[in-house]
């Protein structure tokens, strides 16, 4: 599939705000062949930009002049597969519940699963509890799901839906 890569930026301060905007932008688009990512950018100040890979061009809002560079950075990183955290990606709807590594890789766009703290890839039969929330990242040209050991020998995504910052309760 040939994709059109688009970078968009409105200066969102949080990942949640950028994700919400992506879902609004994609509300009327069939997500089958769409990949949408968030990107941390530092120009003109640190914030979150977004990128899209679509099967065809769409008319989308141009970024304000002050955010044009952030939009370009997001677009180029996504197109090169060097950065970006996928919020919407092909096969996402089939990646739910507990799945083997092999089944998860076969279900859609995720190319690789890495276990934090381990140099070796997980065995194809290793189970992954998706926890209903997957946010793979572009790394070295491959869409990579970062995982961590979980209960019963399973893996779980490193990023969870409701993250709680360290020491946030004191």
N, C-alpha and C positions, 0 to 999 in steps of 0.2 A: 504494500500500500504506500503510495506517495502521499506525503503529508505537507500541508502548509503550516509553517510555524509562525506563531504570532506572540508577541510580548505585549502585555498590558500593565499599566501601573497607575494607580491613583493615590499612592502613598499610604496604604493601609498600615496601621501601627501594629496589628496583631495578625497571627496566622488565622484565627477564627474569622476575623473580618474579611480577609482575603478569600478564604474558603467559601464564606457566605456569598460573596460577590461572584465567584466562579459558578456556584450553583444557580444564581440568578441569570448569569450570562448564558448558561447551558440549558435553561429550563425548557426550551422548545426545540432542543437538538437531540437527535438519537445518539446516545452515548456509546454505541457499539464500537465505532472507530475513532473515538476522541480520547485524547490524553490531556489532562489539565494539571498543572503543577504550581506550587508556590515556591518562591525564591527569596532568600534574604539578600537584600542589596543595601549598599551603604551610601548611595548617591541620590539626592543631595544630602540626606541624613539616613540613618539606618531605618529600614522599613521592609515591608513584604510586597513584592511584585508577583505577577502571575504570568504563566505561559500556556499556550494551547498548541496542540498538534491536531489538525483537522484534515479530513480527506479533501476538503475544498475550502476556498477562501470565503470568508463571511464579512459582512460589514459590522465592525465593532468600533467602540469609541476610541478615538485617538487620545493618547495620554497628554496631559498638560505638559507644556514645554519643560517644566522643572523635573518631570518624571520620565521624559523620553529616554534618557540614558538607562534608567532602571529597567524600562520595558525592553530595550535592546539587549541588555545584559541577560535578562530572563529568557528572551527568545533564543539568543545564541547558545546559552548553556543547555537549554532543552534540546535544541537541534543537534548539538554536539554530543549529548548524553553525558555531560560532565557534572551537571548539578540540576536540582529540582526535586521536589517532594511531591509525588503523584497523589492527587486528590481524587481524580476520575481517571480510569484507565480500562482498556479492554479486558473483559473477563471478570471484572470486579464483582459483578452480581453472582458469579458462580463460586466465589471464594469465601464461603461462610462455614461456620462451625469448625469441627475438627477434621483436618485433611492431612494426608501424607504429603511429604515434601514433593514427591513425584507428581501427585495429583494436583497440588497447588501450582507447580510449574507448568503443567499441561493445561491448566484451566484458562490461562490468559497471558497478559503482557509481562508478568514478572519473569525475569530471566535467571535470577540467582537468589539463593537464600544464604545469608551469612549469620553465624552465631557469634555474637560479641564475645571477645576474649578467646576465640578459637581460630586457629589458622585453617583447620580442616573443614570442608563443607559437611553439612549434616547428611546422614544416610538417606537415600530415597524413601525408605520406609518410616523414617522418623515422623511422628505426628506433630502438627502445628495447630494449636488452638487459635483461630483467627480473632477471637474475641469480638467479632463483628466490626473490626476496624483495622484496615490495612493502609499504610502510607509508605509504600516503597520509595526508594530514592534512586536517582540516576547517579551511577558511580562507574567510571571507566567504560562508558558506553553501554552499560547494562543496567536494566531496572532491577534494583536489589532490595529485597526485604531484609531488614535487620531484625534479628530475633534474639531472644535470651532464654535460658533454661527456665522451665516452668514445672508445675507439679506433674507427678507420674511419668517423668522422663520425656515429657512433651516440650515443645518450644512454644513461645508466645511472642507476638510482635514486641519489639523494644518500645515503640511509641504506642501509648494507649490513649483512648478517647478522652478521658478525664484526667489529665496529668496534674499532679500535685507537686508543686515545687518543694525542694528540700527546705526544711525548716520554715515552711509557710505558716505553721500554726503557732509560731512564737517569735 
